Amino acid sequence: MHAPYTGVRFMMRPNGRAFKDERVTIMAFGLTKKELSWVLYDVGNSAFVMLSTALIPVYFASIADPGSSVVVAWGYAETVASLVLALLMPVLGSLADLAGNKKKFLVGFAGTGAVACAALGVPEHALAFLVVYVIAAIMLNGSMVFYDAFLVDATTEERYDKVSSHGYAWGYIGSCIPFIACLAGVLGGSSFGIDAKLGMKIAFIITAAWWVVFTVPVAKNVKQLHGKKRSDHVLRTTISGLKGTVKSIMKDKRLLFFMLAFFFYIDGVHTVIKMSTSYGTDLGIDSTQLVLALLVTQFVAFPSAIAYGNLAKRFGTKRMLKVGVLAYFFIVLFAAFFLKSAVEFWILAICVGLFQGGIQALSRSEYGKLIPKERANEYYGFFDIFGKYAAVMGTFLVSAFTQLTGSSSLGVLSIALLFIVGFLFLRAMPPMLGDS
């Protein structure tokens, strides 16, 4: 923990005028109060991400119809959630950019997502469960768009890489605390008269409560500093602004190439995250081994994400992104050709942990450097489109190829090409000032 200090900095109001900010106090780990409050939301929402990656697919498999493919059903559910969110976020992001709206949208989506998470224990049938899960997933990922856009309000541009990396890093560790409690209830609840099904229902409530608690700091301590002026014709202005944003993106080659690269490589990242447990289940790997391996991923990802932020400062953000993309390409090859048992799954989980947080954190911070701060939500909405449509393509490819070939290994292999394309777009991206 770093020694605290105080200082004064000057910020910019949405109207372009400078004003003296409150005294800036470094709280811990080199973060200010606002930065730490922003980081803590990653701690809160990551609990649901962890649960949906590790335990929820296993729970879904237990209530699904006998003989049905968990990979196919789960892949299509994730596809629907990603598609709906991708269609909504540019418009909602533009509305959230209006002065005073960003926090309302963040809290609204987070609160609704937490309620849906708690409600996952209610459905008894697979289809109803998937409907509630899709709602929770939409709210979670929607809140992340507004949260990502808050980065420009929580800190200064030269600290984007550091703060974003800390967000992902502490998110990994923070997710483990409620997850271990949930895991204890599911696997060891029988000692207290709690069966696995009831244990999962309790797990949904614990995760929802954790999510709400860690939403409070960002809602309380981070204020919207950058925003658009309100208009009498909100809808017309929003549509017009979106058209202008698309034109601006198309004209900015650096931003356009980055978004195209992100579209392809994040596809693979999301697909590996979302489908890993289902893939392992299809290979016949014990569910306990799957869950414990993914838990190890979180602990490995914690120092790796922080290290990635530090390495980006030394070697450049784009260079470290290319390292992460190449690493994921080889991870996919390993999963397709060598993953046969729990041992290989553990190796895969550790390798994913080394690069997962870094590539996500630096993608978020690099994008923040490229966009106008007063339109952060709108731009991050488009960022989310590229991310979510990539997720649509990735999960669909895995599900479709698995269904057509009867081999989940070939389904996984289908996404390897996307990492190559993403890497090539990163190479073609014009350099920013300060790039090596």
C-alpha distance (Angstrom), angle and dihedral (degrees) to the residues before:
residue distance angle dihedral
M1 . . .
H2 3.77 . .
A3 3.79 122.3 .
P4 3.82 110.9 -100.7
Y5 3.78 121.5 -112.6
T6 3.77 136.2 173.3
G7 3.75 131.6 -138.2
V8 3.79 143.7 155.0
R9 3.78 127.3 -109.7
F10 3.77 135.0 178.7
M11 3.80 120.7 -123.1
M12 3.80 134.0 -170.3
R13 3.76 124.0 -116.5
P14 3.84 118.3 -141.3
N15 3.83 87.7 -100.9
G16 3.80 90.9 60.2
R17 3.80 97.4 -107.8
A18 3.78 119.0 130.8
F19 3.79 121.9 -126.4
K20 3.77 134.6 178.1
D21 3.77 111.3 -100.1
E22 3.79 125.0 -141.9
R23 3.79 116.3 -83.0
V24 3.78 107.5 -72.2
T25 3.78 112.9 -130.7
I26 3.76 121.8 -168.4
M27 3.80 103.2 -136.5
A28 3.79 106.7 -178.3
F29 3.80 139.6 -30.1
G30 3.80 89.3 19.0
L31 3.82 93.4 -62.4
T32 3.80 129.3 128.6
K33 3.79 122.1 -131.6
K34 3.80 91.7 -98.5
E35 3.79 92.6 46.2
L36 3.81 91.8 48.3
S37 3.82 90.8 48.0
W38 3.79 89.6 51.6
V39 3.81 91.7 47.8
L40 3.81 91.8 51.7
Y41 3.81 91.9 65.5
D42 3.80 87.2 65.4
V43 3.80 86.4 54.3
G44 3.80 90.4 53.4
N45 3.80 102.6 45.1
S46 3.80 94.4 39.1
A47 3.80 89.6 71.7
F48 3.80 89.9 67.8
V49 3.81 91.3 43.2
M50 3.80 89.5 54.3
L51 3.79 92.9 46.1
S52 3.81 92.7 48.6
T53 3.81 90.6 48.9
A54 3.78 99.6 45.9
L55 3.82 114.2 20.7
I56 3.80 109.3 16.8
P57 3.86 95.0 64.9
V58 3.82 88.8 49.7
Y59 3.82 90.4 49.1
F60 3.79 90.5 47.2
A61 3.81 90.0 52.1
S62 3.82 88.9 55.4
I63 3.83 93.0 56.5
A64 3.81 97.5 35.8
D65 3.79 121.1 104.6
P66 3.83 113.2 -84.9
G67 3.79 112.4 -97.9
S68 3.81 95.6 20.5
S69 3.81 119.9 125.8
V70 3.79 111.6 -109.6
V71 3.81 90.8 -162.9
V72 3.81 92.9 56.1
A73 3.81 96.6 45.2
W74 3.79 94.5 43.4
G75 3.79 92.3 45.8
Y76 3.80 92.7 53.2
A77 3.82 91.6 47.5
E78 3.80 91.0 53.2
T79 3.80 89.0 46.8
V80 3.82 92.6 55.0
A81 3.82 92.1 48.1
S82 3.79 92.3 49.2
L83 3.81 93.5 46.1
V84 3.83 94.7 50.9
L85 3.79 92.0 47.5
A86 3.79 93.6 47.0
L87 3.81 90.4 54.5
L88 3.82 94.9 47.6
M89 3.79 104.8 40.0
P90 3.84 102.5 73.6
V91 3.81 91.4 55.7
L92 3.81 94.2 40.7
G93 3.80 90.3 44.4
S94 3.78 91.5 53.4
L95 3.81 90.7 50.7
A96 3.81 90.4 47.4
D97 3.82 90.2 55.5
L98 3.80 90.3 68.0
A99 3.79 110.1 106.3
G100 3.80 110.7 -83.8
N101 3.83 96.4 10.3
K102 3.80 103.6 92.7
K103 3.79 96.3 77.6
K104 3.83 93.0 44.5
F105 3.80 91.5 56.0
L106 3.81 92.9 45.4
V107 3.80 94.3 50.3
G108 3.82 92.5 42.1
F109 3.80 94.6 52.7
A110 3.81 93.4 41.7
G111 3.80 92.7 49.2
T112 3.81 94.1 47.7
G113 3.80 90.5 46.2
A114 3.81 91.7 52.0
V115 3.82 91.2 51.1
A116 3.83 90.6 49.6
C117 3.81 89.7 48.3
A118 3.80 91.5 53.8
A119 3.83 89.4 46.9
L120 3.81 93.3 57.6
G121 3.78 88.7 89.6
V122 3.81 92.3 63.0
P123 3.87 104.5 68.5
E124 3.79 116.7 83.3
H125 3.81 97.1 -171.9
A126 3.81 128.9 67.0
L127 3.83 97.8 -122.4
A128 3.82 94.6 50.1
F129 3.79 89.5 46.7
L130 3.81 91.3 52.7
V131 3.83 91.1 50.9
V132 3.82 92.0 54.3
Y133 3.80 90.6 43.6
V134 3.82 91.9 52.0
I135 3.84 89.6 53.1
A136 3.82 91.2 49.7
A137 3.82 91.4 46.9
I138 3.81 92.2 50.1
M139 3.80 91.6 50.2
L140 3.80 92.8 46.2
N141 3.78 95.5 50.4
G142 3.80 92.2 40.3
S143 3.79 90.5 54.9
M144 3.80 88.6 50.6
V145 3.80 90.9 59.7
F146 3.81 91.5 56.2
Y147 3.80 90.4 41.4
D148 3.81 92.3 52.0
A149 3.80 89.7 49.4
F150 3.82 89.2 53.4
L151 3.81 88.5 66.3
V152 3.81 89.7 83.4
D153 3.82 89.3 55.8
A154 3.80 97.6 42.2
T155 3.80 98.5 55.4
T156 3.81 146.6 -2.2
E157 3.81 126.0 -81.4
E158 3.80 95.6 -108.7
R159 3.83 88.5 58.4
Y160 3.83 97.8 47.4
D161 3.82 94.7 101.9
K162 3.81 93.0 47.4
V163 3.80 97.0 45.8
S164 3.81 94.8 41.4
S165 3.82 90.6 50.0
H166 3.81 91.0 50.0
G167 3.81 88.7 51.4
Y168 3.78 93.2 57.2
A169 3.81 93.0 38.5
W170 3.80 96.2 52.8
G171 3.77 89.3 39.9
Y172 3.79 89.0 62.7
I173 3.79 93.4 50.2
G174 3.81 94.0 40.1
S175 3.77 92.2 52.5
C176 3.80 91.1 56.3
I177 3.81 95.7 62.8
P178 3.83 98.1 62.8
F179 3.80 90.3 32.4
I180 3.80 92.5 58.2
A181 3.81 88.6 50.1
C182 3.80 89.6 49.5
L183 3.79 91.7 46.5
A184 3.80 91.2 50.7
G185 3.80 90.1 52.9
V186 3.81 93.6 48.1
L187 3.81 99.3 42.2
G188 3.81 101.9 27.8
G189 3.79 101.9 27.7
S190 3.80 92.5 100.7
S191 3.81 88.5 76.9
F192 3.81 87.4 65.2
G193 3.80 97.0 39.2
I194 3.83 93.7 -95.9
D195 3.80 115.9 130.8
A196 3.82 122.3 -149.9
K197 3.81 93.8 -100.0
L198 3.81 93.7 53.6
G199 3.79 88.6 42.9
M200 3.82 89.5 58.3
K201 3.80 91.8 49.8
I202 3.81 89.4 53.3
A203 3.81 88.7 46.7
F204 3.81 90.9 57.3
I205 3.82 90.5 54.1
I206 3.83 93.8 46.3
T207 3.80 91.0 50.3
A208 3.81 92.9 48.1
A209 3.82 92.1 50.0
W210 3.82 91.4 48.8
W211 3.79 90.0 51.0
V212 3.82 92.3 52.4
V213 3.82 95.2 46.4
F214 3.80 93.7 54.2
T215 3.78 93.1 45.6
V216 3.82 89.8 66.1
P217 3.87 98.4 73.4
V218 3.81 95.6 54.0
A219 3.82 91.0 43.5
K220 3.80 90.8 50.5
N221 3.81 104.2 37.8
V222 3.82 109.1 28.7
K223 3.80 116.9 75.2
Q224 3.77 128.2 -169.4
L225 3.82 106.8 -105.3
H226 3.80 97.4 167.4
G227 3.78 122.1 53.4
K228 3.79 147.5 131.5
K229 3.78 123.7 -99.0
R230 3.79 116.0 -102.3
S231 3.79 119.0 -107.1
D232 3.79 134.7 -155.7
H233 3.79 89.0 -127.9
V234 3.78 101.9 49.9
L235 3.82 99.1 167.4
R236 3.80 94.7 45.0
T237 3.80 91.7 46.2
T238 3.80 91.1 47.2
I239 3.82 94.2 52.4
S240 3.80 91.3 44.7
G241 3.80 90.7 48.8
L242 3.80 92.0 50.7
K243 3.81 90.9 53.0
G244 3.79 89.5 50.1
T245 3.79 91.1 48.7
V246 3.81 91.9 52.5
K247 3.80 90.1 51.3
S248 3.80 91.3 48.1
I249 3.81 91.5 51.0
M250 3.81 91.7 49.0
K251 3.82 91.4 51.4
D252 3.81 95.3 46.9
K253 3.81 102.6 76.5
R254 3.80 93.6 -172.8
L255 3.80 92.6 53.5
L256 3.81 93.5 40.9
F257 3.80 94.5 51.1
F258 3.79 91.2 46.6
M259 3.81 91.7 51.9
L260 3.81 91.5 48.5
A261 3.79 90.5 49.4
F262 3.79 90.4 47.5
F263 3.80 90.8 49.2
F264 3.77 91.7 60.3
Y265 3.78 105.2 35.2
I266 3.80 97.0 42.2
D267 3.81 87.1 53.5
G268 3.76 89.0 68.0
V269 3.79 93.9 42.7
H270 3.81 93.5 52.4
T271 3.78 92.5 43.9
V272 3.80 93.0 52.0
I273 3.81 89.9 49.3
K274 3.79 96.2 45.9
M275 3.77 100.8 39.4
S276 3.80 103.5 35.5
T277 3.81 97.0 94.2
S278 3.80 93.8 43.5
Y279 3.80 89.9 47.5
G280 3.80 91.3 50.8
T281 3.80 90.2 48.2
D282 3.79 90.8 53.3
L283 3.81 89.5 52.2
G284 3.79 89.1 55.4
I285 3.81 97.2 -111.5
D286 3.81 113.8 157.0
S287 3.81 112.2 -98.2
T288 3.81 92.6 -131.4
Q289 3.80 90.6 56.2
L290 3.81 90.1 48.9
V291 3.79 93.5 51.8
L292 3.81 95.4 45.3
A293 3.81 91.9 48.2
L294 3.81 91.2 52.2
L295 3.80 89.3 48.8
V296 3.80 89.0 56.1
T297 3.81 87.6 51.9
Q298 3.81 89.4 63.8
F299 3.80 93.5 53.5
V300 3.80 92.5 46.8
A301 3.81 91.3 47.6
F302 3.83 93.4 54.6
P303 3.83 99.2 71.4
S304 3.80 91.4 29.8
A305 3.82 93.7 59.2
I306 3.82 92.1 49.2
A307 3.81 90.4 46.1
Y308 3.80 89.7 51.2
G309 3.82 90.4 55.7
N310 3.80 90.7 51.2
L311 3.81 93.1 45.7
A312 3.81 90.8 50.1
K313 3.79 89.2 57.9
R314 3.82 89.8 53.4
F315 3.81 103.2 37.3
G316 3.81 103.3 21.4
T317 3.80 131.6 -93.6
K318 3.80 96.1 -104.2
R319 3.81 93.6 51.0
M320 3.80 91.7 52.2
L321 3.81 90.1 47.9
K322 3.80 89.8 55.7
V323 3.81 90.2 50.8
G324 3.82 89.8 52.8
V325 3.82 93.7 48.1
L326 3.82 92.5 51.3
A327 3.80 90.2 47.4
Y328 3.80 91.3 53.6
F329 3.80 90.9 49.5
F330 3.81 90.1 59.3
I331 3.81 90.6 43.3
V332 3.82 89.6 58.0
L333 3.81 91.3 48.8
F334 3.80 89.5 50.9
A335 3.81 91.6 49.8
A336 3.82 92.9 49.3
F337 3.82 99.4 44.9
F338 3.80 108.0 23.9
L339 3.80 109.2 26.4
K340 3.81 105.3 104.6
S341 3.80 106.4 128.0
A342 3.80 144.2 25.3
V343 3.84 91.3 -88.7
E344 3.81 92.4 59.7
F345 3.81 89.9 44.7
W346 3.81 89.7 55.6
I347 3.81 90.0 50.8
L348 3.79 89.6 49.0
A349 3.82 91.7 49.7
I350 3.81 92.4 52.0
C351 3.82 92.4 48.2
V352 3.80 91.2 49.6
G353 3.81 90.0 50.1
L354 3.81 91.0 55.3
F355 3.81 93.6 60.2
Q356 3.81 109.4 17.1
G357 3.80 100.2 84.2
G358 3.78 94.4 38.5
I359 3.79 96.9 53.5
Q360 3.82 92.5 45.7
A361 3.81 95.1 45.2
L362 3.80 95.2 47.4
S363 3.82 92.0 45.4
R364 3.80 88.8 55.6
S365 3.80 94.9 46.5
E366 3.82 95.6 42.2
Y367 3.80 90.1 53.5
G368 3.81 90.5 49.7
K369 3.81 89.2 57.6
L370 3.80 92.2 53.4
I371 3.82 100.9 50.1
P372 3.83 136.2 71.0
K373 3.81 107.5 -97.6
E374 3.82 96.5 -139.5
R375 3.83 90.0 59.6
A376 3.80 96.3 42.3
N377 3.81 97.2 127.7
E378 3.79 92.7 48.5
Y379 3.79 92.4 48.8
Y380 3.79 92.5 43.8
G381 3.80 86.2 51.6
F382 3.79 88.2 61.3
F383 3.78 88.3 43.1
D384 3.79 86.6 56.1
I385 3.81 91.6 48.3
F386 3.76 90.0 57.6
G387 3.78 91.2 45.1
K388 3.80 96.3 45.3
Y389 3.79 97.0 42.4
A390 3.76 86.8 50.7
A391 3.79 87.5 52.2
V392 3.80 88.9 50.0
M393 3.78 90.2 53.4
G394 3.79 94.5 43.7
T395 3.79 99.1 48.6
F396 3.80 90.4 40.5
L397 3.80 91.8 51.9
V398 3.79 92.4 50.0
S399 3.81 92.5 47.0
A400 3.81 94.8 43.6
F401 3.82 96.4 45.9
T402 3.80 90.9 45.1
Q403 3.80 90.3 51.2
L404 3.82 94.8 45.0
T405 3.79 97.9 44.2
G406 3.78 100.8 29.4
S407 3.81 88.3 -129.9
S408 3.81 122.7 107.0
S409 3.83 88.4 -166.1
L410 3.80 90.7 64.5
G411 3.79 88.3 46.5
V412 3.80 89.9 57.6
L413 3.79 92.4 45.3
S414 3.81 90.7 57.2
I415 3.82 91.9 75.6
A416 3.82 97.2 54.4
L417 3.81 92.5 87.8
L418 3.80 90.6 58.7
F419 3.80 91.5 63.6
I420 3.79 89.7 54.0
V421 3.80 92.5 51.5
G422 3.81 91.2 46.7
F423 3.80 91.0 51.5
L424 3.80 91.7 50.8
F425 3.81 91.9 52.3
L426 3.80 90.2 49.9
R427 3.80 89.4 52.9
A428 3.81 90.7 49.9
M429 3.82 93.0 49.4
P430 3.85 111.8 111.1
P431 3.82 110.7 -115.8
M432 3.80 124.8 -103.8
L433 3.76 121.8 -132.3
G434 3.77 106.7 -80.8
D435 3.80 95.8 27.6
S436 3.78 114.9 135.0
